[in-house]
Amino acid sequence: MRQQYRTAAIDAANKFFKETSQNNATDYEKAQLALHANRKRLRAEPLAKEAERQARRDWAQ
């Protein structure tokens, strides 16, 4: 098995590419994140309303 050595140049290149790939989201990725956040919010609203109705019903009894 060949042993791979990490040089300063390889570390610098990996650091450079890691930073750019994490910080710059494409328009598609931004749209997907917004879509998923909106979908999550839309799913949670009816559940929250139902929980509130149930709490009111339990409190009234």
mmCIF file of the N, C-alpha and C atoms, coordinates in Angstrom:
data_MODEL
# 
_entry.id   MODEL 
# 
loop_
_atom_site.group_PDB 
_atom_site.id 
_atom_site.type_symbol 
_atom_site.label_atom_id 
_atom_site.label_alt_id 
_atom_site.label_comp_id 
_atom_site.label_asym_id 
_atom_site.label_entity_id 
_atom_site.label_seq_id 
_atom_site.pdbx_PDB_ins_code 
_atom_site.Cartn_x 
_atom_site.Cartn_y 
_atom_site.Cartn_z 
_atom_site.occupancy 
_atom_site.B_iso_or_equiv 
_atom_site.pdbx_formal_charge 
_atom_site.auth_seq_id 
_atom_site.auth_comp_id 
_atom_site.auth_asym_id 
_atom_site.auth_atom_id 
_atom_site.pdbx_PDB_model_num 
ATOM 1   N N  . MET A 1 1  ? 0.847   -1.170 0.000  1.00 0.00 ? 1  MET A N  1 
ATOM 2   C CA . MET A 1 1  ? 0.000   0.000  0.000  1.00 0.00 ? 1  MET A CA 1 
ATOM 3   C C  . MET A 1 1  ? 0.897   1.239  0.000  1.00 0.00 ? 1  MET A C  1 
ATOM 4   N N  . ARG A 1 2  ? 0.556   2.177  -0.843 1.00 0.00 ? 2  ARG A N  1 
ATOM 5   C CA . ARG A 1 2  ? 1.338   3.390  -0.955 1.00 0.00 ? 2  ARG A CA 1 
ATOM 6   C C  . ARG A 1 2  ? 0.926   4.403  0.101  1.00 0.00 ? 2  ARG A C  1 
ATOM 7   N N  . GLN A 1 3  ? 1.875   5.004  0.723  1.00 0.00 ? 3  GLN A N  1 
ATOM 8   C CA . GLN A 1 3  ? 1.571   6.014  1.726  1.00 0.00 ? 3  GLN A CA 1 
ATOM 9   C C  . GLN A 1 3  ? 1.541   7.379  1.047  1.00 0.00 ? 3  GLN A C  1 
ATOM 10  N N  . GLN A 1 4  ? 0.484   8.142  1.340  1.00 0.00 ? 4  GLN A N  1 
ATOM 11  C CA . GLN A 1 4  ? 0.374   9.466  0.749  1.00 0.00 ? 4  GLN A CA 1 
ATOM 12  C C  . GLN A 1 4  ? 0.799   10.498 1.772  1.00 0.00 ? 4  GLN A C  1 
ATOM 13  N N  . TYR A 1 5  ? 1.578   11.447 1.307  1.00 0.00 ? 5  TYR A N  1 
ATOM 14  C CA . TYR A 1 5  ? 2.064   12.499 2.179  1.00 0.00 ? 5  TYR A CA 1 
ATOM 15  C C  . TYR A 1 5  ? 1.296   13.780 1.902  1.00 0.00 ? 5  TYR A C  1 
ATOM 16  N N  . ARG A 1 6  ? 0.990   14.481 2.955  1.00 0.00 ? 6  ARG A N  1 
ATOM 17  C CA . ARG A 1 6  ? 0.304   15.769 2.810  1.00 0.00 ? 6  ARG A CA 1 
ATOM 18  C C  . ARG A 1 6  ? 1.351   16.864 2.820  1.00 0.00 ? 6  ARG A C  1 
ATOM 19  N N  . THR A 1 7  ? 1.362   17.601 1.751  1.00 0.00 ? 7  THR A N  1 
ATOM 20  C CA . THR A 1 7  ? 2.303   18.708 1.682  1.00 0.00 ? 7  THR A CA 1 
ATOM 21  C C  . THR A 1 7  ? 1.565   19.997 1.959  1.00 0.00 ? 7  THR A C  1 
ATOM 22  N N  . ALA A 1 8  ? 2.327   21.050 2.140  1.00 0.00 ? 8  ALA A N  1 
ATOM 23  C CA . ALA A 1 8  ? 1.728   22.355 2.383  1.00 0.00 ? 8  ALA A CA 1 
ATOM 24  C C  . ALA A 1 8  ? 0.896   22.790 1.174  1.00 0.00 ? 8  ALA A C  1 
ATOM 25  N N  . ALA A 1 9  ? 1.346   22.458 -0.017 1.00 0.00 ? 9  ALA A N  1 
ATOM 26  C CA . ALA A 1 9  ? 0.608   22.835 -1.230 1.00 0.00 ? 9  ALA A CA 1 
ATOM 27  C C  . ALA A 1 9  ? -0.730  22.107 -1.296 1.00 0.00 ? 9  ALA A C  1 
ATOM 28  N N  . ILE A 1 10 ? -0.750  20.841 -0.954 1.00 0.00 ? 10 ILE A N  1 
ATOM 29  C CA . ILE A 1 10 ? -2.000  20.071 -0.969 1.00 0.00 ? 10 ILE A CA 1 
ATOM 30  C C  . ILE A 1 10 ? -2.946  20.602 0.089  1.00 0.00 ? 10 ILE A C  1 
ATOM 31  N N  . ASP A 1 11 ? -2.432  20.897 1.279  1.00 0.00 ? 11 ASP A N  1 
ATOM 32  C CA . ASP A 1 11 ? -3.273  21.464 2.337  1.00 0.00 ? 11 ASP A CA 1 
ATOM 33  C C  . ASP A 1 11 ? -3.866  22.799 1.924  1.00 0.00 ? 11 ASP A C  1 
ATOM 34  N N  . ALA A 1 12 ? -3.063  23.648 1.297  1.00 0.00 ? 12 ALA A N  1 
ATOM 35  C CA . ALA A 1 12 ? -3.543  24.958 0.852  1.00 0.00 ? 12 ALA A CA 1 
ATOM 36  C C  . ALA A 1 12 ? -4.617  24.800 -0.213 1.00 0.00 ? 12 ALA A C  1 
ATOM 37  N N  . ALA A 1 13 ? -4.423  23.879 -1.153 1.00 0.00 ? 13 ALA A N  1 
ATOM 38  C CA . ALA A 1 13 ? -5.409  23.657 -2.213 1.00 0.00 ? 13 ALA A CA 1 
ATOM 39  C C  . ALA A 1 13 ? -6.709  23.119 -1.638 1.00 0.00 ? 13 ALA A C  1 
ATOM 40  N N  . ASN A 1 14 ? -6.605  22.166 -0.715 1.00 0.00 ? 14 ASN A N  1 
ATOM 41  C CA . ASN A 1 14 ? -7.816  21.613 -0.101 1.00 0.00 ? 14 ASN A CA 1 
ATOM 42  C C  . ASN A 1 14 ? -8.569  22.676 0.681  1.00 0.00 ? 14 ASN A C  1 
ATOM 43  N N  . LYS A 1 15 ? -7.849  23.512 1.397  1.00 0.00 ? 15 LYS A N  1 
ATOM 44  C CA . LYS A 1 15 ? -8.481  24.579 2.162  1.00 0.00 ? 15 LYS A CA 1 
ATOM 45  C C  . LYS A 1 15 ? -9.180  25.568 1.227  1.00 0.00 ? 15 LYS A C  1 
ATOM 46  N N  . PHE A 1 16 ? -8.518  25.909 0.135  1.00 0.00 ? 16 PHE A N  1 
ATOM 47  C CA . PHE A 1 16 ? -9.095  26.859 -0.821 1.00 0.00 ? 16 PHE A CA 1 
ATOM 48  C C  . PHE A 1 16 ? -10.386 26.315 -1.424 1.00 0.00 ? 16 PHE A C  1 
ATOM 49  N N  . PHE A 1 17 ? -10.367 25.088 -1.883 1.00 0.00 ? 17 PHE A N  1 
ATOM 50  C CA . PHE A 1 17 ? -11.548 24.529 -2.531 1.00 0.00 ? 17 PHE A CA 1 
ATOM 51  C C  . PHE A 1 17 ? -12.664 24.243 -1.544 1.00 0.00 ? 17 PHE A C  1 
ATOM 52  N N  . LYS A 1 18 ? -12.331 23.895 -0.321 1.00 0.00 ? 18 LYS A N  1 
ATOM 53  C CA . LYS A 1 18 ? -13.353 23.653 0.685  1.00 0.00 ? 18 LYS A CA 1 
ATOM 54  C C  . LYS A 1 18 ? -14.088 24.952 1.011  1.00 0.00 ? 18 LYS A C  1 
ATOM 55  N N  . GLU A 1 19 ? -13.354 26.046 1.156  1.00 0.00 ? 19 GLU A N  1 
ATOM 56  C CA . GLU A 1 19 ? -13.971 27.322 1.485  1.00 0.00 ? 19 GLU A CA 1 
ATOM 57  C C  . GLU A 1 19 ? -14.891 27.813 0.381  1.00 0.00 ? 19 GLU A C  1 
ATOM 58  N N  . THR A 1 20 ? -14.476 27.707 -0.856 1.00 0.00 ? 20 THR A N  1 
ATOM 59  C CA . THR A 1 20 ? -15.299 28.216 -1.947 1.00 0.00 ? 20 THR A CA 1 
ATOM 60  C C  . THR A 1 20 ? -16.532 27.359 -2.150 1.00 0.00 ? 20 THR A C  1 
ATOM 61  N N  . SER A 1 21 ? -16.424 26.063 -1.956 1.00 0.00 ? 21 SER A N  1 
ATOM 62  C CA . SER A 1 21 ? -17.585 25.209 -2.186 1.00 0.00 ? 21 SER A CA 1 
ATOM 63  C C  . SER A 1 21 ? -18.635 25.395 -1.096 1.00 0.00 ? 21 SER A C  1 
ATOM 64  N N  . GLN A 1 22 ? -18.239 25.762 0.113  1.00 0.00 ? 22 GLN A N  1 
ATOM 65  C CA . GLN A 1 22 ? -19.198 25.920 1.194  1.00 0.00 ? 22 GLN A CA 1 
ATOM 66  C C  . GLN A 1 22 ? -19.843 27.294 1.197  1.00 0.00 ? 22 GLN A C  1 
ATOM 67  N N  . ASN A 1 23 ? -19.131 28.314 0.793  1.00 0.00 ? 23 ASN A N  1 
ATOM 68  C CA . ASN A 1 23 ? -19.628 29.675 0.924  1.00 0.00 ? 23 ASN A CA 1 
ATOM 69  C C  . ASN A 1 23 ? -20.496 30.126 -0.244 1.00 0.00 ? 23 ASN A C  1 
ATOM 70  N N  . ASN A 1 24 ? -20.266 29.615 -1.410 1.00 0.00 ? 24 ASN A N  1 
ATOM 71  C CA . ASN A 1 24 ? -20.972 30.095 -2.591 1.00 0.00 ? 24 ASN A CA 1 
ATOM 72  C C  . ASN A 1 24 ? -22.034 29.096 -3.027 1.00 0.00 ? 24 ASN A C  1 
ATOM 73  N N  . ALA A 1 25 ? -23.250 29.338 -2.604 1.00 0.00 ? 25 ALA A N  1 
ATOM 74  C CA . ALA A 1 25 ? -24.357 28.475 -3.006 1.00 0.00 ? 25 ALA A CA 1 
ATOM 75  C C  . ALA A 1 25 ? -24.886 28.971 -4.349 1.00 0.00 ? 25 ALA A C  1 
ATOM 76  N N  . THR A 1 26 ? -25.237 28.047 -5.208 1.00 0.00 ? 26 THR A N  1 
ATOM 77  C CA . THR A 1 26 ? -25.784 28.432 -6.500 1.00 0.00 ? 26 THR A CA 1 
ATOM 78  C C  . THR A 1 26 ? -27.226 28.884 -6.322 1.00 0.00 ? 26 THR A C  1 
ATOM 79  N N  . ASP A 1 27 ? -27.761 29.496 -7.354 1.00 0.00 ? 27 ASP A N  1 
ATOM 80  C CA . ASP A 1 27 ? -29.157 29.931 -7.302 1.00 0.00 ? 27 ASP A CA 1 
ATOM 81  C C  . ASP A 1 27 ? -30.081 28.738 -7.087 1.00 0.00 ? 27 ASP A C  1 
ATOM 82  N N  . TYR A 1 28 ? -29.752 27.616 -7.704 1.00 0.00 ? 28 TYR A N  1 
ATOM 83  C CA . TYR A 1 28 ? -30.561 26.407 -7.548 1.00 0.00 ? 28 TYR A CA 1 
ATOM 84  C C  . TYR A 1 28 ? -30.555 25.951 -6.093 1.00 0.00 ? 28 TYR A C  1 
ATOM 85  N N  . GLU A 1 29 ? -29.373 25.938 -5.469 1.00 0.00 ? 29 GLU A N  1 
ATOM 86  C CA . GLU A 1 29 ? -29.280 25.511 -4.075 1.00 0.00 ? 29 GLU A CA 1 
ATOM 87  C C  . GLU A 1 29 ? -30.051 26.456 -3.155 1.00 0.00 ? 29 GLU A C  1 
ATOM 88  N N  . LYS A 1 30 ? -29.963 27.759 -3.421 1.00 0.00 ? 30 LYS A N  1 
ATOM 89  C CA . LYS A 1 30 ? -30.720 28.727 -2.625 1.00 0.00 ? 30 LYS A CA 1 
ATOM 90  C C  . LYS A 1 30 ? -32.221 28.511 -2.782 1.00 0.00 ? 30 LYS A C  1 
ATOM 91  N N  . ALA A 1 31 ? -32.652 28.244 -4.012 1.00 0.00 ? 31 ALA A N  1 
ATOM 92  C CA . ALA A 1 31 ? -34.069 28.002 -4.254 1.00 0.00 ? 31 ALA A CA 1 
ATOM 93  C C  . ALA A 1 31 ? -34.535 26.723 -3.562 1.00 0.00 ? 31 ALA A C  1 
ATOM 94  N N  . GLN A 1 32 ? -33.699 25.693 -3.581 1.00 0.00 ? 32 GLN A N  1 
ATOM 95  C CA . GLN A 1 32 ? -34.052 24.440 -2.919 1.00 0.00 ? 32 GLN A CA 1 
ATOM 96  C C  . GLN A 1 32 ? -34.161 24.628 -1.409 1.00 0.00 ? 32 GLN A C  1 
ATOM 97  N N  . LEU A 1 33 ? -33.237 25.385 -0.824 1.00 0.00 ? 33 LEU A N  1 
ATOM 98  C CA . LEU A 1 33 ? -33.300 25.643 0.612  1.00 0.00 ? 33 LEU A CA 1 
ATOM 99  C C  . LEU A 1 33 ? -34.562 26.417 0.972  1.00 0.00 ? 33 LEU A C  1 
ATOM 100 N N  . ALA A 1 34 ? -34.911 27.412 0.151  1.00 0.00 ? 34 ALA A N  1 
ATOM 101 C CA . ALA A 1 34 ? -36.123 28.184 0.409  1.00 0.00 ? 34 ALA A CA 1 
ATOM 102 C C  . ALA A 1 34 ? -37.360 27.305 0.260  1.00 0.00 ? 34 ALA A C  1 
ATOM 103 N N  . LEU A 1 35 ? -37.372 26.440 -0.743 1.00 0.00 ? 35 LEU A N  1 
ATOM 104 C CA . LEU A 1 35 ? -38.499 25.538 -0.961 1.00 0.00 ? 35 LEU A CA 1 
ATOM 105 C C  . LEU A 1 35 ? -38.689 24.603 0.231  1.00 0.00 ? 35 LEU A C  1 
ATOM 106 N N  . HIS A 1 36 ? -37.590 24.017 0.704  1.00 0.00 ? 36 HIS A N  1 
ATOM 107 C CA . HIS A 1 36 ? -37.694 23.087 1.827  1.00 0.00 ? 36 HIS A CA 1 
ATOM 108 C C  . HIS A 1 36 ? -38.124 23.799 3.110  1.00 0.00 ? 36 HIS A C  1 
ATOM 109 N N  . ALA A 1 37 ? -37.626 25.011 3.318  1.00 0.00 ? 37 ALA A N  1 
ATOM 110 C CA . ALA A 1 37 ? -38.024 25.767 4.505  1.00 0.00 ? 37 ALA A CA 1 
ATOM 111 C C  . ALA A 1 37 ? -39.506 26.113 4.439  1.00 0.00 ? 37 ALA A C  1 
ATOM 112 N N  . ASN A 1 38 ? -39.985 26.502 3.265  1.00 0.00 ? 38 ASN A N  1 
ATOM 113 C CA . ASN A 1 38 ? -41.389 26.847 3.091  1.00 0.00 ? 38 ASN A CA 1 
ATOM 114 C C  . ASN A 1 38 ? -42.268 25.607 3.267  1.00 0.00 ? 38 ASN A C  1 
ATOM 115 N N  . ARG A 1 39 ? -41.839 24.492 2.724  1.00 0.00 ? 39 ARG A N  1 
ATOM 116 C CA . ARG A 1 39 ? -42.598 23.245 2.859  1.00 0.00 ? 39 ARG A CA 1 
ATOM 117 C C  . ARG A 1 39 ? -42.685 22.830 4.324  1.00 0.00 ? 39 ARG A C  1 
ATOM 118 N N  . LYS A 1 40 ? -41.579 22.965 5.041  1.00 0.00 ? 40 LYS A N  1 
ATOM 119 C CA . LYS A 1 40 ? -41.571 22.620 6.459  1.00 0.00 ? 40 LYS A CA 1 
ATOM 120 C C  . LYS A 1 40 ? -42.526 23.521 7.240  1.00 0.00 ? 40 LYS A C  1 
ATOM 121 N N  . ARG A 1 41 ? -42.524 24.815 6.918  1.00 0.00 ? 41 ARG A N  1 
ATOM 122 C CA . ARG A 1 41 ? -43.418 25.755 7.595  1.00 0.00 ? 41 ARG A CA 1 
ATOM 123 C C  . ARG A 1 41 ? -44.872 25.428 7.294  1.00 0.00 ? 41 ARG A C  1 
ATOM 124 N N  . LEU A 1 42 ? -45.164 25.112 6.040  1.00 0.00 ? 42 LEU A N  1 
ATOM 125 C CA . LEU A 1 42 ? -46.542 24.810 5.661  1.00 0.00 ? 42 LEU A CA 1 
ATOM 126 C C  . LEU A 1 42 ? -47.041 23.515 6.301  1.00 0.00 ? 42 LEU A C  1 
ATOM 127 N N  . ARG A 1 43 ? -46.154 22.571 6.538  1.00 0.00 ? 43 ARG A N  1 
ATOM 128 C CA . ARG A 1 43 ? -46.546 21.338 7.227  1.00 0.00 ? 43 ARG A CA 1 
ATOM 129 C C  . ARG A 1 43 ? -46.779 21.587 8.709  1.00 0.00 ? 43 ARG A C  1 
ATOM 130 N N  . ALA A 1 44 ? -45.999 22.481 9.287  1.00 0.00 ? 44 ALA A N  1 
ATOM 131 C CA . ALA A 1 44 ? -46.056 22.707 10.730 1.00 0.00 ? 44 ALA A CA 1 
ATOM 132 C C  . ALA A 1 44 ? -47.271 23.534 11.138 1.00 0.00 ? 44 ALA A C  1 
ATOM 133 N N  . GLU A 1 45 ? -47.744 24.431 10.282 1.00 0.00 ? 45 GLU A N  1 
ATOM 134 C CA . GLU A 1 45 ? -48.863 25.305 10.653 1.00 0.00 ? 45 GLU A CA 1 
ATOM 135 C C  . GLU A 1 45 ? -50.123 24.536 11.030 1.00 0.00 ? 45 GLU A C  1 
ATOM 136 N N  . PRO A 1 46 ? -50.608 23.602 10.216 1.00 0.00 ? 46 PRO A N  1 
ATOM 137 C CA . PRO A 1 46 ? -51.811 22.863 10.627 1.00 0.00 ? 46 PRO A CA 1 
ATOM 138 C C  . PRO A 1 46 ? -51.598 22.029 11.889 1.00 0.00 ? 46 PRO A C  1 
ATOM 139 N N  . LEU A 1 47 ? -50.404 21.490 12.064 1.00 0.00 ? 47 LEU A N  1 
ATOM 140 C CA . LEU A 1 47 ? -50.122 20.715 13.267 1.00 0.00 ? 47 LEU A CA 1 
ATOM 141 C C  . LEU A 1 47 ? -50.166 21.603 14.505 1.00 0.00 ? 47 LEU A C  1 
ATOM 142 N N  . ALA A 1 48 ? -49.636 22.811 14.383 1.00 0.00 ? 48 ALA A N  1 
ATOM 143 C CA . ALA A 1 48 ? -49.659 23.740 15.512 1.00 0.00 ? 48 ALA A CA 1 
ATOM 144 C C  . ALA A 1 48 ? -51.085 24.167 15.833 1.00 0.00 ? 48 ALA A C  1 
ATOM 145 N N  . LYS A 1 49 ? -51.886 24.417 14.801 1.00 0.00 ? 49 LYS A N  1 
ATOM 146 C CA . LYS A 1 49 ? -53.288 24.807 15.022 1.00 0.00 ? 49 LYS A CA 1 
ATOM 147 C C  . LYS A 1 49 ? -54.060 23.679 15.698 1.00 0.00 ? 49 LYS A C  1 
ATOM 148 N N  . GLU A 1 50 ? -53.835 22.467 15.269 1.00 0.00 ? 50 GLU A N  1 
ATOM 149 C CA . GLU A 1 50 ? -54.519 21.323 15.862 1.00 0.00 ? 50 GLU A CA 1 
ATOM 150 C C  . GLU A 1 50 ? -54.095 21.130 17.306 1.00 0.00 ? 50 GLU A C  1 
ATOM 151 N N  . ALA A 1 51 ? -52.811 21.300 17.589 1.00 0.00 ? 51 ALA A N  1 
ATOM 152 C CA . ALA A 1 51 ? -52.337 21.181 18.967 1.00 0.00 ? 51 ALA A CA 1 
ATOM 153 C C  . ALA A 1 51 ? -52.945 22.268 19.845 1.00 0.00 ? 51 ALA A C  1 
ATOM 154 N N  . GLU A 1 52 ? -53.093 23.467 19.303 1.00 0.00 ? 52 GLU A N  1 
ATOM 155 C CA . GLU A 1 52 ? -53.704 24.550 20.067 1.00 0.00 ? 52 GLU A CA 1 
ATOM 156 C C  . GLU A 1 52 ? -55.176 24.258 20.343 1.00 0.00 ? 52 GLU A C  1 
ATOM 157 N N  . ARG A 1 53 ? -55.883 23.757 19.341 1.00 0.00 ? 53 ARG A N  1 
ATOM 158 C CA . ARG A 1 53 ? -57.292 23.387 19.537 1.00 0.00 ? 53 ARG A CA 1 
ATOM 159 C C  . ARG A 1 53 ? -57.428 22.299 20.594 1.00 0.00 ? 53 ARG A C  1 
ATOM 160 N N  . GLN A 1 54 ? -56.547 21.316 20.539 1.00 0.00 ? 54 GLN A N  1 
ATOM 161 C CA . GLN A 1 54 ? -56.580 20.217 21.503 1.00 0.00 ? 54 GLN A CA 1 
ATOM 162 C C  . GLN A 1 54 ? -56.297 20.732 22.913 1.00 0.00 ? 54 GLN A C  1 
ATOM 163 N N  . ALA A 1 55 ? -55.348 21.649 23.037 1.00 0.00 ? 55 ALA A N  1 
ATOM 164 C CA . ALA A 1 55 ? -55.016 22.208 24.350 1.00 0.00 ? 55 ALA A CA 1 
ATOM 165 C C  . ALA A 1 55 ? -56.192 23.005 24.902 1.00 0.00 ? 55 ALA A C  1 
ATOM 166 N N  . ARG A 1 56 ? -56.863 23.752 24.052 1.00 0.00 ? 56 ARG A N  1 
ATOM 167 C CA . ARG A 1 56 ? -58.031 24.512 24.501 1.00 0.00 ? 56 ARG A CA 1 
ATOM 168 C C  . ARG A 1 56 ? -59.150 23.576 24.948 1.00 0.00 ? 56 ARG A C  1 
ATOM 169 N N  . ARG A 1 57 ? -59.356 22.488 24.182 1.00 0.00 ? 57 ARG A N  1 
ATOM 170 C CA . ARG A 1 57 ? -60.391 21.512 24.526 1.00 0.00 ? 57 ARG A CA 1 
ATOM 171 C C  . ARG A 1 57 ? -60.083 20.850 25.870 1.00 0.00 ? 57 ARG A C  1 
ATOM 172 N N  . ASP A 1 58 ? -58.818 20.493 26.083 1.00 0.00 ? 58 ASP A N  1 
ATOM 173 C CA . ASP A 1 58 ? -58.431 19.866 27.336 1.00 0.00 ? 58 ASP A CA 1 
ATOM 174 C C  . ASP A 1 58 ? -58.550 20.830 28.501 1.00 0.00 ? 58 ASP A C  1 
ATOM 175 N N  . TRP A 1 59 ? -58.234 22.091 28.279 1.00 0.00 ? 59 TRP A N  1 
ATOM 176 C CA . TRP A 1 59 ? -58.294 23.092 29.330 1.00 0.00 ? 59 TRP A CA 1 
ATOM 177 C C  . TRP A 1 59 ? -59.754 23.415 29.703 1.00 0.00 ? 59 TRP A C  1 
ATOM 178 N N  . ALA A 1 60 ? -60.638 23.399 28.710 1.00 0.00 ? 60 ALA A N  1 
ATOM 179 C CA . ALA A 1 60 ? -62.040 23.724 28.953 1.00 0.00 ? 60 ALA A CA 1 
ATOM 180 C C  . ALA A 1 60 ? -62.754 22.621 29.737 1.00 0.00 ? 60 ALA A C  1 
ATOM 181 N N  . GLN A 1 61 ? -62.272 21.429 29.663 1.00 0.00 ? 61 GLN A N  1 
ATOM 182 C CA . GLN A 1 61 ? -62.943 20.302 30.337 1.00 0.00 ? 61 GLN A CA 1 
ATOM 183 C C  . GLN A 1 61 ? -62.640 20.244 31.773 1.00 0.00 ? 61 GLN A C  1 
# 
